[in-house]
């Protein structure tokens, strides 16, 4: 869409991440509550809802910077640029 100039002022990836992380916890909680209520209304026959959170390791540091990283030094946090 950017190539065809449909989106003129698109944020860069880093600027988007900064704005995303500046969203406060109360707003996230409200968002998840609204989503849960919507799901309950769309599925009235289910009395008990179960939520499953799937997690998996995500590379957080490039190979070139892993030696300088102070938080993550384990091998599973190594990433690479495509």
C-alpha positions as CSV (number, residue, x, y, z in Angstrom):
1,X,0.0,0.0,0.0
2,X,2.9,2.3,0.6
3,X,4.4,1.7,-2.8
4,X,1.1,2.9,-4.4
5,X,1.0,6.0,-2.1
6,X,-2.2,4.9,-0.3
7,X,-0.5,5.5,3.0
8,X,1.4,8.7,3.1
9,X,2.7,9.1,6.7
10,X,3.4,5.5,7.7
11,X,5.4,5.1,10.9
12,X,8.7,3.3,10.9
13,X,9.0,0.0,12.7
14,X,10.9,1.6,15.7
15,X,8.5,4.5,16.0
16,X,5.5,2.1,15.9
17,X,7.2,0.0,18.7
18,X,7.8,3.1,20.8
19,X,4.2,4.2,20.5
20,X,2.9,0.7,21.2
21,X,5.0,0.4,24.4
22,X,3.8,3.8,25.6
23,X,0.2,2.5,25.8
24,X,-0.7,2.2,29.5
25,X,-1.7,-1.0,31.3
26,X,-5.3,0.2,32.0
27,X,-5.9,0.6,28.3
28,X,-4.6,-2.9,27.5
29,X,-6.8,-4.3,30.3
30,X,-9.9,-2.5,28.9
31,X,-9.1,-3.8,25.4
32,X,-8.9,-7.4,26.6
33,X,-12.1,-7.0,28.7
34,X,-14.0,-5.7,25.7
35,X,-12.6,-8.5,23.5
36,X,-13.7,-11.1,26.1
37,X,-17.2,-9.7,26.4
38,X,-17.5,-9.7,22.6
39,X,-16.4,-13.3,22.5
40,X,-18.9,-14.2,25.2
41,X,-21.8,-12.5,23.3
42,X,-20.9,-14.2,20.0
43,X,-20.7,-17.7,21.7
44,X,-23.7,-17.7,24.1
45,X,-23.9,-21.6,24.4
46,X,-20.5,-21.8,26.2
47,X,-20.8,-21.5,29.9
48,X,-17.2,-21.9,30.7
49,X,-14.6,-20.2,28.6
50,X,-11.0,-21.3,28.6
51,X,-8.2,-19.1,27.4
52,X,-4.9,-20.5,26.2
53,X,-1.8,-18.4,25.9
54,X,0.8,-19.9,23.6
55,X,4.3,-18.7,24.1
56,X,7.6,-19.5,22.4
57,X,11.1,-18.0,22.4
58,X,11.5,-15.0,20.2
59,X,15.0,-13.8,19.2
60,X,15.5,-10.5,20.9
61,X,19.1,-9.6,20.0
62,X,21.1,-9.7,16.8
63,X,24.2,-11.9,16.7
64,X,26.4,-8.9,16.2
65,X,25.1,-7.2,19.4
66,X,24.6,-10.3,21.7
67,X,28.0,-9.8,23.4
68,X,27.0,-6.3,24.5
69,X,23.5,-7.2,25.6
70,X,23.1,-7.0,29.4
71,X,19.8,-8.7,29.8
72,X,19.8,-11.7,27.4
73,X,23.0,-13.7,26.9
74,X,21.6,-17.2,26.4
75,X,21.8,-18.8,23.0
76,X,18.0,-19.1,22.6
77,X,17.7,-15.3,22.4
78,X,20.1,-15.0,19.5
79,X,18.4,-13.6,16.3
80,X,19.5,-12.7,12.9
81,X,18.5,-10.2,10.2
82,X,16.8,-11.5,7.1
